[in-house]
Amino acid sequence: MPPMFFTIFLTICLITLAPAFPHQKRQEKAQIVSHCTVPNTVALTFDDGPFLYLRDIVDILKAAGAAGTFFFNGRNWGCIYDQKSIDNVLYAYNNGMQIATHTWSHAHLKSLTQAQEAIEHITGALPAFMRPPYGEYNDVVLEVAASRGQSVVIWDFENSAYGYPYSSGDTTGAPPVAQMANYDALVARRPNTTLSLEHEVNPPRKWLLSTTPLLNVDVPQSHQVVPYAVHKLQSAGYRLVTVAECIGLPPYQRVSDAKAQPSPSTPSAGHC
């Protein structure tokens, strides 16, 4: 068979056989955000809420002309559908903070759906970002996040009990003096940008012994560390912005009217 006719014959055969051997479609994976890209920005992020100190943190940030990002659980320290939690989430959202998801119960990631739905019901905004518990992710996590239209946010600075660069994603136990020292060290290094991991839920630590006026063991750690960090970072010339702003992307997939109190008939909504 002449070469030209053989090529034509082979092409026809491949076209004919192609439907019988469809290739497997590659599963899309979510974008991983591990650092800010807009110069001279710091994104302070707070995990594990909504908790008792949410409004106080929001007030501290707003008074300084700063913004932060809150990664909320559906049920961790309480039910996100409790009226007090609804009011607190709305307070953060309405005061210019970015709201994102941290899964439903802070278990190792299985599904994002419930946490996303809860935040959209309460605020009307569908988050475009999530953070997996402990910062753990693999291809499955990235595929699930992508299927929900979300990017995965990690961090490049954790206010750890052990200081930079140690990280566990769950360091809620560092005393204020250590956390403040971490910010001193961060500013001394003067990185171009920072994406910081904090926790909203740090209570007072009665066992802390301190003679420093800045440290009061009867005051929640967030009330001591957040003002210190904000002042330190702004004095160094950084802008304190949301994660979305520090990478130049929208914070939400869509924004509509909030439903506030979900209908009990809505699957997975309104129940803890």
N, C-alpha and C positions, 0 to 999 in steps of 0.2 A: 504494500500500500504506500503510495507517495507520501512523503512527510507532511505536506499541507493537509491532505485528506485525513491522515492519522490524527493530526492535532484537532481538526474539526470534530472527528468522531469521538475523541477522548473528551472534548469539552461538552458535547451533547450527553455523553454517558454520565459525567459528573453532575450536570444540571439535573438529569433525570433521577439520579440516585440521592441527591442532596437531601430531599425531604425525609428519606428513610433513615438518615444519620444526622439529625439535627445536633448542632453543637450546644453544649450546656452554657446558658447565659451566666456570665460572671456576676456574682452578687456585689452590689455597690456597697462601699464601706464609708463610714462617716469621716469627716475631717477631724483630725486631732489638733486641738489648740493647746499648746504647752507654753506659749509665751506671747507677749504683746508685740505688735508690729509697728504701731504708731510711736514714733520717737518721743522720749521723755514722758511716757505715761506709766502709771502704776494702777493695776486693777486689784483692789482688795476684794477678796471673795470670802463668804461666810457659809459654812456647811451646817447641816443637821437641824435647822429650824423648821417651822417657826417655834421660837422659844420665848421665855420671859423677857429677855433683854433686847428683843428685836426693835421695838420702838426707840429705845435709848440709843442703840447703835445708829439707827436712821437719823435721829436728831443730831447726834455728834457729827455725822458725815455732812448732813445738810447745812448745819451751822458753819461749817468750814468751806462751803461751796464745793464739796466733794460728792462723789457717788460711789456706790458699791454694788456688788452682785451677790444675791442670796440664792443658794442652792437648797431648796426646800424638800423635805420628805413628806409623804402623805401621812404616815403614822410612825413616828419615832419617839418623840417625847410627849406626844399627844396626837389627837386626831385633827387633821387640817380642816375638817368640816365643823369642828366646834366653833361656836359663834366668836369666841375670843380669838381663835386662830384666824378665822376669816377676816375679822377686823384688823388684825395685825398684818396679815398678808396684804390687804388692801392699803393699809397705811404705808407700807414700804413701796408698793407699786405706785400709788398716787403721789408719792414724794420723790419720784424720779429714780428710784433704785431699779436695777434689772432683776427680774425674777427668772430663775432657772430651776431645773429638776435635779434631784439627788436620789431618785428611785422612791418606791413607796415606803419601805420600812428599814432602809439602810442594810438590808441583807445583800449578800453578793448578788450581782445583777441578774435578774431573770426577765423583767419586763419594765418598760418605761410607761406603758399606756396609762395606768391608773394615776400616777403622779402628774403626768401631762394634763389629763382630763380634769383633775382637781384644780390645778392652777388656772386652766382656761375657764372653768365654771366660775371660779371666784373673781378673777380679774378681767376676763374676756380676752386675754392674751395667751396665745399658744407658744410656749417657749421654744426657741430655736437652739438652745444649748442645754446640755446635761453634764453631770459629773458622776461617774461610776463610784460606788463606795470604795474607799481605800485607794482610789486612783487606779484600780485594776481594770484592765481591758484586754481583750483578744479579738480575733476576727469575728467571733459570734457577737460580741458586744458591739463592735463597730457596725456590723450588718444590721443588728436590731435598731441601733440609734439611727442609722441611715434610713431604715424603713419608716421611722417616725419623723424623719425630716430634721434630725438634730445633729449638731456637731458635739464632739466630746471634749470637754475642757479639763485639762490637768493643771499643772502649776510649775513654776520654776523657782519658787521660794516658799518654803514651809516654815512657819513659826514654831519650830520643833523644840522640845525640851533639850535636844542634843545639839541644836544649832545647825547652821548651814554646813554641808549639803545633805545632812541625814534626813530621811523621809519615810514616813509610814502611812501618811494620809489620815491618821486618826489620833494625832497628838493633842488631846484636849487637856493634858495634865501639866503642861509646862507652867511654872510659876511666873507671875508678871515680871519679876526681875530678869529672868532668862529671856522672856519674849521681848522685852525692851532692849536687851543687849543684842538680840538677833537683828533688830531694826538698826541699831547703832552700827553693827557690822555691815549690814546691807548698804546703808548710806555711805559708809567708808569705802566700799568696793565700787560704788557709783556705776552700776550697770545702766545701760541705755533705757531698758524697760524692766518691769517686774510684774509677774502674775502671782499674787500671794495667796496662800491658803491659810485661812483662819477658821475658827469654830465659834458659832454663835452661842454655844451652850455652856461656856465655862462658868461655873458658879464660884462663890468665894471659897478660898482654901484656908480653913481655920488653922491648919498645921503650919502655915507659912510664918516664919519668924523674920521680922523686918524692922529696922530702925530708920528706914528711909521714908521721909514724909510722902513721897510719891506712892508708896505701897501701903495699902490698908487691907488687912486680911478679911475685913467685914464687907468689903466692896467687891462686886463681881469683877472678874478679871477683864472682861470686855470694857468696863467703865474706866479701867486704868490703862490698858494697853492700846485700845483704839485711839483715844485722844493723843496719846504719846506718839503713836505711829503716824497719825495724820499730820501732827505738827512737825515731826522729824522729816517726813517725806516732802511736805510742802515747803519747808524751809530750805530743802536741798534743791528746790526748783521743779519738782515733779508735779504733773497734773494727775489727780486721783479720779479715775473714770471707771465706767463699767467695762466688763469683758468685751461686749459688743463694740463699744467705742474704741477700745484699745486695739482692735483688729480691723475696724472699719466695716463692720457688717451689722445688719439689722438684728435687734435682740429677740424679735418674735416672728413666727411664721405668718401669723395673721392676728388682727386685733378686732374684736367685735364687742357687742354689749355684754357685760358680765351677767351671769345668771345668779350669782351670789349663793343662793340656797338651791342646790341641785335637786332635781326631781328624783324621788326614790325609785321611779321606774327606769331611770337611766342606768344601763349596765355599768357596774363598777363605780358609779358616782354617788356621793352622798352617804357612803357607808365606810366604817373603819373596822 
